[in-house]
Structure formats: C-alpha cells, structure tokens
C-alpha cells in the first residue's frame, strides 16, 4: 500500500511541473463541430460514388397514365440515386448435384432420358412427371416412344430399390403419361402394397388415383385394401386431392356409406368454401352422381350453394364460372326440385364484372399499355411502307 501511495504522489508532482498547452485551451473538440446539410450530402454522394458497395441508378418518376389527353411517346422524368450492392458471395459447392428437369423443355427431357439408367430414384420420378406436364404431352402416344419405353424397361429392374415416396411418384408419372404396360403395373402394385403403411397422405393419394384410374391394371383385393386405407388419410389431404379421390370413388362405385358420412360429408359441410372455384364443379357432380339430392335440401342450401357466395368475389377466370354453372345445371337436370337460380344469378353478375371492369383494369396496366402502343406503331409502319 505504501508503494502505491508513493507512486501516485510522484505522478501528481510531475503533472504540476509540466507546462500547460495553451493551444488545447482554445481548440474546439471534433465532436462539438457542426456541418451543414449540404456539406453532409456532398460527402455522402462522394463516398457512395467512390465505394464499390453502391451502384448509381436512375428511376422513373411516377406518371399518371390515366389522363385522357396523353399523347405517346412521352418524355418521362428520371430520378437518380444509389442502390446498395451487397458483397458477392461465392456460390456454395452443392452437396448433391441433381438434374433440374423443371427448367427443361420436353425435347431436352427426352434427350436426357437416354441416360435414365444412371438417374437417381428422385430424378427418375422428376423426369417422367415433368415430361407429362409439358404442352402437347397428352397428344403423344408414349407407349410407342423409344426413349420412354427404355425408361420403363429400366424401371422394371429398379422399382424394388425405390422408397415409398419414389414408388408413389412413379405411379403418378406413369398414370399421367398413360403407360399401359401390364408388367410394370404389376411390379408397381406389388411395391405399392408393401409400402402403403409408410405413405403420407399425399403419397397415398397418388397411388390411389393412379390405380383407380387404371382399373384393368389392378386386382379387386388391392382396390379393397386401398378403400380401407383411404379414411386414414383423407382428412389430411389437400383440397384438390380430396376432390379427386371423392370423384374417382363415386365414378368407380367404391365410395362406402361410412366413408361418405364420416369423412367427405363432414368436410363438405364444415369447409365447403375452402375447396374454391377450381374444385367445386367436381364436388357438385360427385354429390349428384352419389345420389345426394333434394331430400337433403338443408345441406345443399346451407353449405354447397351458400359456399359459392363466399368465394365468388375471388374468381378472376371466366372459365371457372362457366364450369360451376354447367355443374349446377347438371344437378338441376338430375333433381328438378333443386333451387339454383340465385347462385347462377350471382355467378352471372361476376362473369359480367370479369368481362368489363376487371378486363379494363388489366388492359390499363402499364405493361399492356406499352404492348398495345408497340402493336399500334407496328401497324402504322406497315401502312407507311404500303
């Protein structure tokens, strides 16, 4: 303690003996200095101009294109500024190098099918399924196509190695391509029967729809097992999957009274509007074909027809309205006592709104205005050349 006190006394004496810096008494510290807004803005612009992290850009100012007296072409004023550009990071090395078939055209997928034997199971599923989604695929007979047939032959040898997810995907892909090879379907039936217990609702739905749409490729015992497993999955399926399984079950007459009363009827009763305009025509036709008619008028009026009023304001495609009206007319043909006039009138009003107001809004968008102007000037140039 005595040493510390003596040291402090020495420092205090030295501070008294040192001369005072007169400059430090009159100098204003940096943190007390003020800068004008113009100076601050100039420094900011200078910093962003010289910094690689900022990019000089020009933006178009807002222009009111709704003015009736506007003449094209017009001069649009620009506003200048800086955009922050984050530091570029190197793309990480992918852990799995999987072929992306979603970004390919139909011909590119067919060219890649030559290497089908080297595909992973997920790539086998993706290649065939994406091929079935391409425009014009439904017009081609894939049972006679060389590359697809080679892929099917390869599947016959490898299907035993696929998981439940991949088996369900192959069922969906072959059903979409309308493959009619009995041997591959028999192998699929055997593998699907093994993995039914491990399927999630979506995968079970793929298997159910594929085999119910190809009845000649299944057995009665397997169809009964699928019908027994359906109640376990139906409540966890998507709207579209519930609608498709209901429609195919009614068509094939495999819909039991227990399954309808306990599951489908409950879903249509509690969540009729949840299915939306795309699924509603199938639901209406399915209920009519099942024989659920005017004696259950409370259900039709309070749920099915009332559900239309809940989602009609969200419909933006005229074709969806036409399909719902056709389904309602089909229901009235089967059950003349059914009162559907109010629902059809509501749909007609929405159809008129789509063809007038919504169409004008779409045409009034900037992209469509520019597109129409380009077409106008092209026609004008053609007339000048003539």
GIWO-V396184 format. One record per residue. RES is the residue in three letters. SS is DSSP state (@ for helix, = for strand, . for the rest). D_FIRST is the distance of its C-alpha to the first C-alpha in whole Angstrom. Layout:
BEGIN
res: {RES & RES}
ss: {SS & SS}
d_first: {D_FIRST & D_FIRST}
END
This chain:
BEGIN
res: {UNK & UNK & UNK & UNK & UNK & UNK & UNK & UNK & UNK & UNK & UNK & UNK & UNK & UNK & UNK & UNK & UNK & UNK & UNK & UNK & UNK & UNK & UNK & UNK & UNK & UNK & UNK & UNK & UNK & UNK & UNK & UNK & UNK & UNK & UNK & UNK & UNK & UNK & UNK & UNK & UNK & UNK & UNK & UNK & UNK & UNK & UNK & UNK & UNK & UNK & UNK & UNK & UNK & UNK & UNK & UNK & UNK & UNK & UNK & UNK & UNK & UNK & UNK & UNK & UNK & UNK & UNK & UNK & UNK & UNK & UNK & UNK & UNK & UNK & UNK & UNK & UNK & UNK & UNK & UNK & UNK & UNK & UNK & UNK & UNK & UNK & UNK & UNK & UNK & UNK & UNK & UNK & UNK & UNK & UNK & UNK & UNK & UNK & UNK & UNK & UNK & UNK & UNK & UNK & UNK & UNK & UNK & UNK & UNK & UNK & UNK & UNK & UNK & UNK & UNK & UNK & UNK & UNK & UNK & UNK & UNK & UNK & UNK & UNK & UNK & UNK & UNK & UNK & UNK & UNK & UNK & UNK & UNK & UNK & UNK & UNK & UNK & UNK & UNK & UNK & UNK & UNK & UNK & UNK & UNK & UNK & UNK & UNK & UNK & UNK & UNK & UNK & UNK & UNK & UNK & UNK & UNK & UNK & UNK & UNK & UNK & UNK & UNK & UNK & UNK & UNK & UNK & UNK & UNK & UNK & UNK & UNK & UNK & UNK & UNK & UNK & UNK & UNK & UNK & UNK & UNK & UNK & UNK & UNK & UNK & UNK & UNK & UNK & UNK & UNK & UNK & UNK & UNK & UNK & UNK & UNK & UNK & UNK & UNK & UNK & UNK & UNK & UNK & UNK & UNK & UNK & UNK & UNK & UNK & UNK & UNK & UNK & UNK & UNK & UNK & UNK & UNK & UNK & UNK & UNK & UNK & UNK & UNK & UNK & UNK & UNK & UNK & UNK & UNK & UNK & UNK & UNK & UNK & UNK & UNK & UNK & UNK & UNK & UNK & UNK & UNK & UNK & UNK & UNK & UNK & UNK & UNK & UNK & UNK & UNK & UNK & UNK & UNK & UNK & UNK & UNK & UNK & UNK & UNK & UNK & UNK & UNK & UNK & UNK & UNK & UNK & UNK & UNK & UNK & UNK & UNK & UNK & UNK & UNK & UNK & UNK & UNK & UNK & UNK & UNK & UNK & UNK & UNK & UNK & UNK & UNK & UNK & UNK & UNK & UNK & UNK & UNK & UNK & UNK & UNK & UNK & UNK & UNK & UNK & UNK & UNK & UNK & UNK & UNK & UNK & UNK & UNK & UNK & UNK & UNK & UNK & UNK & UNK & UNK & UNK & UNK & UNK & UNK & UNK & UNK & UNK & UNK & UNK & UNK & UNK & UNK & UNK & UNK & UNK & UNK & UNK & UNK & UNK & UNK & UNK & UNK & UNK & UNK & UNK & UNK & UNK & UNK & UNK & UNK & UNK & UNK & UNK & UNK & UNK & UNK & UNK & UNK & UNK & UNK & UNK & UNK & UNK & UNK & UNK & UNK & UNK & UNK & UNK & UNK & UNK & UNK & UNK & UNK & UNK & UNK & UNK & UNK & UNK & UNK & UNK & UNK & UNK & UNK & UNK & UNK & UNK & UNK & UNK & UNK & UNK & UNK}
ss: {. & @ & @ & @ & @ & @ & @ & @ & @ & @ & @ & @ & @ & @ & @ & @ & @ & . & . & . & . & @ & @ & @ & @ & @ & . & . & . & @ & @ & @ & . & . & . & . & @ & @ & @ & @ & @ & @ & @ & @ & @ & @ & @ & @ & @ & @ & . & . & . & = & = & = & = & = & = & = & . & . & . & . & . & . & . & . & . & . & . & . & . & . & . & . & . & = & = & = & = & = & = & = & . & . & . & . & . & . & . & . & . & . & . & . & . & . & . & . & @ & @ & @ & . & . & @ & @ & @ & @ & @ & @ & @ & @ & @ & @ & @ & @ & @ & . & . & @ & @ & @ & @ & @ & @ & @ & @ & @ & @ & @ & @ & @ & . & . & . & @ & @ & @ & . & . & @ & @ & @ & . & @ & @ & @ & @ & @ & @ & @ & @ & @ & @ & @ & @ & @ & @ & @ & @ & . & . & @ & @ & @ & @ & @ & @ & @ & @ & @ & @ & @ & @ & @ & @ & . & . & . & . & @ & @ & @ & @ & @ & @ & @ & @ & @ & @ & @ & @ & @ & @ & @ & @ & @ & . & . & @ & @ & @ & @ & @ & @ & @ & @ & @ & @ & @ & @ & @ & . & @ & @ & @ & . & . & @ & @ & @ & @ & @ & @ & @ & @ & @ & @ & @ & @ & @ & @ & @ & @ & @ & . & . & @ & @ & @ & @ & @ & @ & @ & @ & @ & @ & @ & @ & @ & @ & . & . & . & . & @ & @ & @ & @ & @ & @ & @ & @ & @ & @ & @ & @ & @ & @ & . & . & @ & @ & @ & @ & @ & @ & @ & @ & @ & @ & @ & @ & @ & @ & @ & @ & @ & @ & . & . & . & @ & @ & @ & @ & @ & @ & @ & @ & @ & @ & @ & @ & @ & @ & @ & @ & @ & @ & @ & @ & @ & . & . & . & @ & @ & @ & @ & @ & @ & @ & @ & @ & @ & @ & @ & @ & @ & @ & @ & @ & . & . & . & . & . & . & @ & @ & @ & @ & @ & @ & @ & @ & @ & @ & @ & @ & @ & @ & @ & @ & @ & @ & @ & @ & @ & @ & @ & . & . & @ & @ & @ & @ & @ & @ & @ & @ & @ & @ & @ & @ & @ & @ & @ & @ & @ & @ & @ & @ & .}
d_first: {0 & 4 & 5 & 5 & 6 & 9 & 10 & 11 & 13 & 15 & 16 & 17 & 19 & 21 & 22 & 23 & 25 & 27 & 30 & 31 & 33 & 36 & 38 & 35 & 36 & 40 & 39 & 40 & 38 & 40 & 39 & 41 & 44 & 47 & 50 & 54 & 56 & 58 & 55 & 53 & 57 & 58 & 54 & 55 & 58 & 57 & 54 & 57 & 60 & 58 & 56 & 58 & 56 & 59 & 63 & 65 & 68 & 70 & 71 & 75 & 74 & 76 & 80 & 82 & 85 & 87 & 88 & 92 & 93 & 90 & 92 & 91 & 89 & 87 & 84 & 80 & 77 & 74 & 71 & 68 & 65 & 62 & 62 & 59 & 59 & 57 & 56 & 59 & 58 & 60 & 62 & 61 & 63 & 65 & 65 & 69 & 71 & 74 & 77 & 77 & 81 & 80 & 80 & 83 & 87 & 89 & 91 & 87 & 87 & 90 & 89 & 86 & 88 & 89 & 86 & 86 & 86 & 83 & 81 & 79 & 80 & 78 & 80 & 83 & 83 & 81 & 84 & 87 & 86 & 85 & 88 & 90 & 88 & 89 & 92 & 96 & 95 & 97 & 100 & 99 & 101 & 98 & 100 & 102 & 99 & 98 & 94 & 94 & 96 & 94 & 91 & 93 & 94 & 90 & 89 & 92 & 90 & 86 & 86 & 86 & 82 & 81 & 79 & 80 & 79 & 81 & 84 & 84 & 83 & 86 & 88 & 88 & 88 & 91 & 93 & 92 & 94 & 97 & 97 & 100 & 99 & 100 & 98 & 95 & 95 & 96 & 93 & 91 & 92 & 91 & 88 & 87 & 89 & 86 & 83 & 84 & 81 & 79 & 80 & 78 & 80 & 80 & 81 & 84 & 85 & 86 & 88 & 90 & 91 & 92 & 94 & 95 & 96 & 98 & 100 & 102 & 99 & 98 & 99 & 100 & 98 & 95 & 96 & 96 & 92 & 91 & 92 & 90 & 87 & 87 & 86 & 83 & 82 & 84 & 81 & 79 & 81 & 81 & 83 & 85 & 85 & 86 & 89 & 90 & 90 & 92 & 95 & 95 & 96 & 98 & 100 & 100 & 101 & 98 & 96 & 96 & 97 & 93 & 92 & 93 & 92 & 89 & 87 & 89 & 91 & 87 & 86 & 88 & 88 & 85 & 84 & 87 & 85 & 83 & 85 & 86 & 89 & 89 & 89 & 91 & 95 & 95 & 93 & 96 & 99 & 97 & 98 & 101 & 102 & 101 & 103 & 100 & 103 & 104 & 104 & 100 & 100 & 97 & 95 & 96 & 96 & 93 & 91 & 93 & 94 & 92 & 89 & 91 & 90 & 86 & 86 & 89 & 87 & 85 & 88 & 88 & 90 & 94 & 95 & 93 & 95 & 98 & 97 & 96 & 100 & 102 & 100 & 101 & 104 & 105 & 103 & 106 & 109 & 108 & 107 & 109 & 108 & 105 & 104 & 102 & 103 & 100 & 97 & 100 & 100 & 96 & 96 & 99 & 97 & 94 & 96 & 97 & 94 & 92 & 95 & 95 & 92 & 89 & 91 & 91 & 87 & 87 & 90 & 88 & 84 & 83 & 84 & 88 & 88 & 87 & 89 & 92 & 92 & 92 & 95 & 97 & 96 & 98 & 101 & 101 & 101 & 103 & 106 & 105 & 106 & 109}
END
